Amino acid sequence: MAMRQTPLTCSGHTRPVVDLAFSGITPYGYFLISACKDGKPMLRQGDTGDWIGTFLGHKGAVWGATLNKDATKAATAAADFTAKVWDAVSGDELMTLAHKHIVKTVDFTQDSNYLLTGGQDKLLRIYDLNKPEAEPKEISGHTSGIKKALWCSEDKQILSADDKTVRLDPIKSFEAPATINSASLHPEKEFLVAGGEDFKLYKYDYNSGEELESYKGHFGPIHCVRFSPDGELYASGSEDGTLRLWQTVVGKTYGLWKCVLPEEDSGELAKPKIGFPETTEEELEEIASENSDCIFPSAPDVKA
């Protein structure tokens, strides 16, 4: 039976969403951080998109954002010539790392002891987060601004890209009908999802390269796509200022999705139903009272 994809729309940002990153799976689930040109990176529950908090402190567009493996720290890269490290539990700013130009990308090592940054000054920098007063190690070689830099090979190597070309012994290539801005590989290498200039998400079988599905939900070009650590969903961020969460297997009961089958011979497509837990008025008042002094401001809810 055909199933219809019903994404979760996460609003709250006021300008284009340009980067996304998931944490690893923790005892409290997994988490999602978004970078936006509005200068206000947001933290959300990864499987539902529920807003948790906004990191306030940057004075320019935020181009990059990431979480460490256990979601205790966040890092952001911004147009105010800084990268910042945050306590992802309390929202407190832990340190500001000054740069000489716009910072575009940040990435933690697996042990969270080092932070990699890159940006418009064409330099990679490695900061020892246990020695914030120490000068970072600088790596030159790029001839234009660095757009993305990541640790790889168990933090023994760095993969970085600028406005020119990056190559790493290509294993597979996939044909797409539009310019692609971002792609993400399923944790178990079953699928690849990609999005770009035509506002659509494309899902491919990793082994055969066959296009399996395509969905249009955004109202602007897609800047970033990321699979969740359990592979059950993928997130997309767009020029339209929203994040959307999409099911990897459409119709599966997971997070806020609950599969509801139509009556026989109705001619309708089966579709996942978005379910929200019921909360009584008394419980809402109690939650509001407990969080009255929360450092994070309020934000819009997740919408189906």
KOLBAKE-625469 format. One record per residue: x, z, y of N, C-alpha, C in turn; residue in one letter. Coordinates in pm, whole numbers, padded with zeros to 5 digits, always signed. Layout:
BEGIN
XZYXZYXZYA/...
***
This chain:
BEGIN
+00086+00000-00120+00000+00000+00000+00089+00000+00124M/+00056-00087+00221+00135-00097+00344+00119+00030+00427A/+00229+00073+00487+00228+00192+00571+00273+00154+00711M/+00214+00218+00810+00248+00187+00948+00342+00292+01004R/+00450+00249+01065+00545+00341+01127+00483+00404+01251Q/+00486+00537+01257+00433+00609+01374+00543+00698+01429T/+00617+00650+01529+00729+00730+01580+00682+00847+01664P/+00767+00948+01673+00745+01059+01765+00815+01027+01895L/+00746+01037+02006+00803+01010+02137+00839+01141+02205T/+00966+01154+02242+01015+01277+02307+01043+01245+02453C/+00957+01293+02540+00973+01269+02684+01046+01387+02747S/+01072+01377+02877+01140+01484+02948+01248+01431+03039G/+01319+01327+02994+01420+01265+03080+01353+01176+03183H/+01423+01155+03294+01366+01075+03403+01442+00944+03426T/+01551+00925+03351+01628+00802+03363+01671+00757+03223R/+01743+00647+03210+01779+00596+03077+01857+00696+02991P/+01821+00698+02863+01891+00780+02764+02002+00695+02705V/+02128+00740+02718+02241+00653+02685+02323+00700+02565V/+02299+00822+02516+02373+00867+02399+02293+00975+02326D/+02312+00980+02195+02245+01078+02110+02344+01128+02005L/+02326+01252+01961+02408+01304+01851+02332+01414+01778A/+02341+01412+01646+02284+01518+01563+02393+01617+01523F/+02353+01742+01500+02443+01839+01440+02441+01819+01289S/+02519+01900+01219+02506+01905+01075+02383+01988+01040G/+02357+02005+00912+02244+02087+00867+02287+02233+00865I/+02212+02317+00936+02243+02459+00948+02133+02540+00879T/+02148+02672+00869+02040+02755+00814+01910+02746+00893P/+01919+02695+01016+01800+02683+01102+01755+02538+01117Y/+01799+02453+01027+01767+02313+01036+01880+02238+01106G/+01849+02121+01161+01951+02046+01236+01897+02015+01374Y/+01989+01979+01465+01955+01967+01606+02002+01833+01663F/+01942+01798+01777+01966+01669+01840+01992+01690+01989L/+02100+01629+02039+02130+01636+02182+02124+01496+02240I/+02077+01486+02362+02065+01355+02429+02138+01358+02563S/+02207+01247+02594+02271+01229+02724+02189+01130+02805A/+02177+01157+02933+02090+01075+03018+02150+01059+03156C/+02117+00949+03220+02165+00924+03355+02104+01019+03459K/+02004+01099+03418+01947+01198+03510+02036+01321+03524D/+02146+01326+03447+02241+01437+03459+02200+01564+03389G/+02096+01557+03304+02043+01677+03240+02033+01658+03088K/+02144+01680+03017+02138+01666+02870+02042+01767+02810P/+01971+01727+02705+01869+01812+02643+01898+01836+02496M/+01863+01956+02451+01876+01993+02311+01738+02002+02248L/+01724+01945+02128+01595+01944+02059+01612+01980+01912R/+01502+02028+01852+01500+02044+01707+01504+01905+01647Q/+01597+01882+01554+01620+01747+01509+01509+01682+01430G/+01438+01760+01347+01337+01698+01260+01201+01683+01325D/+01179+01749+01438+01049+01740+01504+01057+01685+01646T/+01175+01692+01707+01189+01650+01846+01148+01756+01946G/+01109+01875+01898+01068+01982+01990+01182+02020+02083D/+01152+02026+02212+01250+02061+02313+01292+02206+02300W/+01422+02231+02308+01475+02367+02303+01529+02409+02439I/+01607+02323+02503+01663+02359+02633+01734+02243+02699G/+01763+02262+02828+01834+02163+02908+01960+02227+02963T/+02073+02158+02949+02200+02209+02999+02216+02167+03145F/+02216+02264+03235+02222+02237+03378+02361+02267+03433L/+02417+02173+03511+02549+02197+03568+02621+02071+03613G/+02592+01957+03552+02657+01833+03593+02598+01783+03725H/+02681+01711+03801+02639+01658+03931+02641+01505+03931K/+02618+01448+03817+02615+01304+03805+02558+01265+03671G/+02545+01136+03647+02492+01087+03521+02575+01139+03404A/+02507+01177+03296+02575+01219+03174+02578+01100+03079V/+02698+01056+03042+02715+00936+02961+02733+00965+02813W/+02779+01084+02780+02804+01116+02640+02767+01260+02610G/+02725+01286+02487+02691+01422+02447+02710+01435+02296A/+02750+01554+02253+02767+01577+02110+02749+01725+02079T/+02725+01754+01951+02715+01890+01900+02821+01909+01793L/+02871+02033+01779+02960+02056+01667+02879+02068+01540N/+02948+02079+01427+02883+02071+01297+02774+02175+01277K/+02800+02301+01320+02702+02407+01298+02611+02432+01417D/+02614+02343+01516+02524+02347+01632+02539+02472+01717A/+02659+02529+01721+02684+02645+01808+02744+02604+01941T/+02801+02483+01947+02860+02434+02071+02813+02292+02099K/+02804+02262+02228+02773+02127+02273+02880+02083+02370A/+02900+01953+02382+02993+01899+02480+02928+01779+02546A/+02957+01759+02675+02898+01649+02751+03005+01582+02836T/+02984+01453+02862+03076+01373+02943+02997+01312+03057A/+03051+01320+03179+02969+01281+03294+03042+01203+03401A/+02960+01150+03493+03011+01071+03605+03069+01158+03715A/+03058+01289+03705+03115+01380+03805+03261+01411+03777D/+03324+01329+03691+03466+01341+03657+03494+01466+03573F/+03396+01512+03498+03417+01629+03412+03358+01608+03274T/+03415+01683+03181+03352+01707+03051+03325+01856+03048A/+03214+01895+02990+03179+02037+02982+03154+02077+02838K/+03190+02201+02806+03161+02259+02675+03062+02372+02698V/+02959+02376+02613+02848+02469+02630+02827+02554+02504W/+02774+02673+02524+02721+02752+02413+02583+02693+02383D/+02569+02632+02265+02444+02562+02234+02332+02657+02196A/+02363+02785+02177+02260+02884+02145+02200+02943+02271V/+02286+02984+02365+02238+03047+02489+02221+02947+02602S/+02291+02834+02595+02287+02736+02703+02393+02760+02809G/+02476+02863+02792+02578+02896+02891+02690+02792+02892D/+02741+02762+03010+02857+02675+03023+02982+02755+02988E/+03061+02705+02893+03181+02775+02849+03305+02730+02924L/+03316+02602+02950+03432+02553+03025+03404+02415+03083M/+03472+02387+03194+03466+02257+03258+03605+02196+03253T/+03615+02073+03202+03742+02006+03186+03749+01891+03287L/+03831+01909+03390+03839+01812+03498+03915+01686+03455A/+03865+01571+03498+03928+01442+03471+03952+01369+03604H/+04021+01257+03597+04052+01181+03717+03953+01068+03743K/+03860+01050+03651+03760+00943+03668+03638+00979+03582H/+03540+00889+03579+03418+00910+03502+03451+00930+03354I/+03389+01029+03290+03408+01056+03148+03289+00997+03073V/+03316+00922+02967+03209+00851+02896+03181+00905+02756K/+03277+00974+02694+03260+01010+02553+03329+01141+02520T/+03268+01218+02429+03323+01345+02382+03297+01358+02232V/+03391+01425+02161+03371+01446+02018+03452+01565+01971D/+03387+01656+01895+03454+01772+01837+03522+01736+01705F/+03631+01806+01674+03682+01801+01538+03588+01880+01448T/+03602+01865+01317+03513+01932+01223+03519+02084+01235Q/+03636+02138+01271+03649+02284+01284+03615+02334+01424D/+03577+02243+01514+03536+02275+01652+03650+02329+01739S/+03773+02316+01694+03885+02369+01771+03938+02273+01876N/+03910+02144+01859+03961+02045+01953+03849+01954+02000Y/+03863+01908+02125+03765+01815+02183+03838+01689+02229L/+03786+01576+02188+03838+01446+02228+03752+01390+02341L/+03816+01339+02447+03742+01277+02557+03801+01141+02591T/+03719+01058+02653+03766+00928+02700+03676+00879+02811G/+03729+00791+02896+03648+00744+03007+03711+00631+03084G/+03674+00622+03212+03712+00510+03296+03860+00505+03331Q/+03934+00616+03314+04077+00614+03346+04162+00559+03233D/+04097+00510+03126+04162+00440+03015+04247+00531+02926K/+04233+00662+02941+04312+00757+02863+04224+00836+02767L/+04278+00860+02648+04217+00956+02556+04284+01091+02580L/+04203+01197+02576+04258+01331+02593+04211+01421+02480R/+04301+01504+02431+04269+01600+02326+04290+01740+02382I/+04182+01817+02389+04186+01954+02442+04184+02055+02329Y/+04273+02154+02337+04270+02268+02245+04172+02369+02305D/+04056+02383+02244+03953+02470+02301+03986+02617+02289L/+04085+02651+02209+04130+02790+02200+04233+02823+02308N/+04278+02718+02378+04375+02735+02487+04328+02653+02607K/+04218+02695+02668+04159+02614+02776+04249+02595+02897P/+04348+02684+02912+04439+02673+03027+04550+02570+03002E/+04569+02530+02876+04675+02437+02841+04638+02294+02882A/+04740+02214+02916+04716+02074+02949+04679+01996+02823E/+04589+01900+02833+04551+01823+02714+04660+01723+02675P/+04658+01683+02551+04745+01575+02507+04681+01444+02547K/+04757+01357+02612+04703+01230+02660+04756+01115+02576E/+04667+01019+02545+04703+00902+02465+04664+00779+02544I/+04763+00696+02576+04739+00574+02653+04735+00453+02559S/+04705+00337+02616+04704+00214+02536+04587+00124+02568G/+04475+00183+02608+04359+00101+02644+04384+00030+02776H/+04329-00089+02790+04349-00168+02912+04225-00171+03001T/+04118-00107+02956+03998-00093+03038+03929+00038+03002S/+03822+00069+03073+03755+00197+03052+03709+00218+02909G/+03725+00340+02858+03689+00373+02720+03541+00407+02714I/+03468+00341+02625+03324+00366+02611+03293+00469+02503K/+03370+00468+02396+03342+00559+02284+03471+00593+02213K/+03483+00719+02172+03597+00764+02093+03550+00869+01995A/+03592+00855+01870+03547+00945+01763+03664+00984+01674L/+03659+01107+01625+03751+01148+01520+03707+01082+01389W/+03802+01044+01305+03769+00989+01174+03878+01026+01075C/+03856+00993+00948+03952+01023+00842+03991+01170+00842S/+03887+01256+00839+03906+01402+00837+03988+01449+00957E/+03959+01393+01073+04022+01430+01200+04170+01396+01207D/+04214+01307+01121+04355+01266+01122+04377+01140+01205K/+04269+01071+01234+04277+00948+01313+04168+00948+01419Q/+04186+00864+01521+04088+00846+01628+04049+00699+01634I/+03920+00674+01640+03868+00538+01658+03810+00530+01798L/+03861+00439+01880+03815+00430+02018+03791+00285+02056S/+03702+00265+02153+03665+00130+02195+03650+00124+02346A/+03693+00009+02403+03675-00013+02546+03586-00136+02567D/+03597-00199+02682+03512-00314+02712+03557-00442+02642D/+03669-00435+02573+03719-00555+02506+03671-00556+02361K/+03761-00533+02265+03725-00544+02125+03786-00430+02045T/+03712-00383+01945+03768-00287+01850+03750-00346+01710V/+03853-00336+01629+03846-00389+01492+03899-00284+01395R/+03837-00269+01280+03882-00177+01175+03850-00251+01040L/+03918-00338+01000+03895-00404+00869+03749-00413+00833D/+03667-00499+00894+03522-00506+00871+03486-00519+00724P/+03388-00439+00682+03343-00442+00543+03218-00528+00530I/+03126-00514+00622+03002-00590+00620+02963-00630+00761K/+02889-00739+00772+02832-00779+00900+02686-00817+00877S/+02605-00797+00980+02462-00821+00970+02417-00909+01087F/+02335-01008+01057+02282-01097+01159+02158-01034+01222E/+02150-01038+01354+02035-00984+01425+01985-01087+01526A/+01855-01088+01555+01798-01188+01645+01820-01159+01793P/+01886-01048+01825+01906-01012+01965+02040-00942+01979A/+02085-00925+02103+02208-00852+02130+02190-00707+02089T/+02281-00656+02007+02272-00519+01956+02363-00427+02036I/+02309-00315+02081+02386-00216+02157+02436-00101+02071N/+02366-00072+01961+02402+00044+01880+02351+00026+01738S/+02425+00085+01643+02384+00081+01503+02426+00211+01436A/+02357+00246+01328+02388+00369+01256+02368+00347+01107S/+02460+00399+01028+02455+00385+00883+02395+00510+00820L/+02303+00492+00725+02241+00602+00653+02349+00686+00584H/+02332+00820+00580+02434+00906+00519+02473+00866+00377P/+02379+00811+00302+02409+00769+00166+02433+00618+00155E/+02454+00554+00271+02484+00411+00279+02378+00324+00213K/+02251+00366+00228+02141+00287+00173+02089+00187+00276E/+02085+00229+00401+02027+00147+00506+02116+00148+00629F/+02094+00048+00713+02156+00044+00844+02046+00015+00945L/+02044+00091+01054+01946+00064+01160+02020+00025+01287V/+01958-00061+01367+02022-00110+01488+01918-00138+01594A/+01959-00132+01720+01868-00161+01830+01945-00219+01947G/+01873-00293+02032+01942-00355+02144+01852-00404+02254G/+01881-00525+02301+01821-00574+02424+01676-00618+02412E/+01625-00639+02291+01487-00687+02278+01387-00574+02255D/+01428-00449+02279+01343-00330+02271+01306-00290+02128F/+01361-00358+02027+01319-00336+01889+01424-00262+01806K/+01376-00193+01701+01461-00130+01601+01458-00216+01476L/+01575-00242+01419+01585-00320+01296+01645-00235+01186Y/+01587-00246+01068+01636-00173+00951+01678-00273+00845K/+01802-00257+00796+01858-00348+00698+01895-00275+00570Y/+01883-00347+00459+01937-00297+00333+02090-00311+00341D/+02161-00201+00324+02306-00204+00344+02376-00293+00243Y/+02329-00294+00121+02396-00369+00015+02372-00519+00023N/+02246-00558+00048+02214-00701+00049+02218-00762+00188S/+02206-00678+00291+02201-00730+00428+02064-00778+00469G/+01965-00765+00380+01829-00811+00409+01763-00725+00516E/+01696-00790+00611+01617-00716+00709+01491-00664+00641E/+01473-00533+00639+01360-00472+00571+01241-00451+00663L/+01267-00407+00784+01159-00374+00878+01210-00393+01019E/+01119-00411+01112+01152-00407+01254+01033-00348+01328S/+01063-00267+01428+00957-00198+01501+00985-00207+01651Y/+00880-00225+01727+00891-00222+01872+00811-00103+01922K/+00878-00012+01989+00810+00106+02040+00855+00141+02181G/+00980+00107+02212+01033+00136+02345+00988+00030+02447H/+00999+00068+02574+00963-00023+02683+01085-00062+02764F/+01200-00065+02698+01324-00105+02761+01430-00122+02654G/+01546-00178+02688+01653-00195+02591+01692-00062+02526P/+01733-00070+02400+01773+00049+02325+01924+00065+02339I/+01966+00184+02383+02108+00209+02409+02178+00280+02293H/+02105+00356+02213+02170+00434+02108+02074+00459+01992C/+02130+00456+01871+02054+00481+01749+02139+00572+01660V/+02079+00676+01603+02153+00767+01516+02064+00813+01400R/+02120+00814+01278+02053+00873+01164+02070+01024+01167F/+01967+01096+01119+01976+01241+01103+02071+01271+00988S/+02125+01393+00980+02222+01425+00874+02165+01421+00734P/+02032+01439+00720+01971+01430+00587+01918+01290+00557D/+01928+01200+00655+01886+01062+00634+01737+01039+00634G/+01656+01141+00664+01511+01127+00659+01453+01057+00781E/+01527+01055+00890+01477+00989+01011+01595+00936+01090L/+01564+00853+01189+01665+00809+01284+01607+00819+01424Y/+01694+00846+01520+01653+00863+01659+01703+00747+01741A/+01626+00710+01843+01666+00603+01934+01648+00649+02077S/+01738+00606+02163+01730+00637+02305+01729+00508+02385G/+01652+00505+02493+01626+00377+02559+01636+00383+02711S/+01641+00266+02769+01636+00249+02914+01506+00305+02971E/+01401+00316+02887+01272+00366+02935+01270+00518+02954D/+01381+00586+02926+01390+00731+02950+01336+00817+02838G/+01304+00759+02723+01251+00838+02612+01342+00832+02491T/+01324+00934+02405+01379+00932+02270+01261+00909+02177L/+01287+00841+02068+01185+00826+01964+01246+00857+01829R/+01168+00925+01746+01210+00956+01610+01130+00870+01514L/+01200+00807+01420+01139+00712+01327+01166+00757+01184W/+01068+00741+01097+01086+00777+00957+01168+00671+00883Q/+01262+00716+00802+01337+00624+00718+01247+00567+00609T/+01170+00655+00544+01071+00613+00445+00934+00637+00506V/+00870+00533+00549+00742+00545+00620+00635+00600+00526V/+00563+00700+00575+00453+00759+00497+00490+00886+00425G/+00619+00921+00423+00661+01043+00356+00625+01164+00441K/+00576+01270+00378+00548+01393+00451+00679+01461+00484T/+00707+01474+00614+00835+01530+00659+00822+01569+00806Y/+00874+01687+00843+00866+01731+00981+00723+01736+01029G/+00692+01664+01136+00556+01660+01189+00472+01549+01128L/+00532+01469+01039+00457+01360+00976+00389+01410+00849W/+00265+01373+00833+00190+01403+00712+00113+01279+00672K/+00138+01231+00552+00075+01107+00508-00074+01129+00483C/-00156+01042+00541-00301+01046+00521-00345+00909+00471V/-00403+00904+00352-00447+00778+00294-00590+00748+00336L/-00619+00621+00374-00755+00584+00412-00845+00575+00289P/-00975+00572+00313-01068+00555+00202-01052+00417+00143E/-01083+00404+00014-01069+00276-00054-01159+00170+00011E/-01107+00047+00012-01180-00070+00063-01213-00061+00211D/-01143+00028+00283-01172+00039+00426-01102-00069+00506S/-00999-00129+00443-00925-00234+00512-00822-00180+00610G/-00807-00049+00620-00712+00010+00712-00576+00027+00647E/-00474+00027+00731-00340+00057+00682-00325+00208+00666L/-00257+00247+00561-00223+00388+00549-00124+00423+00659A/-00134+00541+00716-00041+00578+00822-00013+00727+00818K/+00107+00764+00864+00138+00905+00872+00061+00969+00986P/+00013+01087+00965-00055+01162+01069+00042+01261+01129K/+00040+01272+01260+00127+01368+01326+00055+01502+01331I/+00111+01602+01265+00047+01732+01260+00124+01836+01337G/+00055+01912+01420+00118+02019+01495+00063+02152+01445F/+00151+02252+01427+00103+02383+01380+00007+02445+01479P/-00096+02511+01428-00193+02574+01515-00136+02703+01573E/-00157+02723+01703-00110+02842+01771-00225+02903+01848T/-00252+03030+01826-00363+03095+01894-00325+03125+02038T/-00426+03150+02121-00402+03181+02261-00318+03307+02274E/-00345+03408+02188-00268+03531+02193-00121+03507+02161E/-00094+03419+02063+00045+03388+02026+00117+03317+02140E/+00045+03226+02209+00105+03157+02321+00143+03253+02433L/+00055+03350+02461+00083+03449+02564+00204+03533+02526E/+00215+03567+02396+00327+03648+02349+00458+03570+02362E/+00456+03440+02326+00574+03355+02338+00617+03344+02484I/+00519+03323+02573+00549+03310+02715+00612+03438+02769A/+00561+03554+02724+00615+03682+02770+00758+03702+02723S/+00784+03667+02596+00917+03686+02539+01021+03596+02604E/+00979+03480+02655+01073+03382+02708+01064+03368+02859N/+01011+03467+02925+00990+03458+03069+01121+03448+03146S/+01233+03500+03089+01359+03495+03159+01456+03398+03093D/+01403+03302+03016+01487+03203+02948+01560+03118+03051C/+01688+03089+03026+01765+03012+03123+01729+02865+03123I/+01664+02819+03016+01627+02679+03010+01489+02658+03073F/+01473+02558+03163+01343+02530+03223+01249+02466+03122P/+01122+02459+03158+01023+02399+03069+01038+02249+03069S/+00986+02185+02964+00992+02040+02953+00870+01990+02880A/+00838+01861+02890+00718+01807+02824+00726+01819+02673P/+00611+01819+02609+00604+01829+02462+00631+01695+02398D/+00649+01701+02267+00664+01578+02189+00528+01514+02172V/+00523+01382+02182+00397+01311+02167+00407+01209+02055K/+00296+01186+01990+00293+01083+01886+00274+00948+01952A/
***
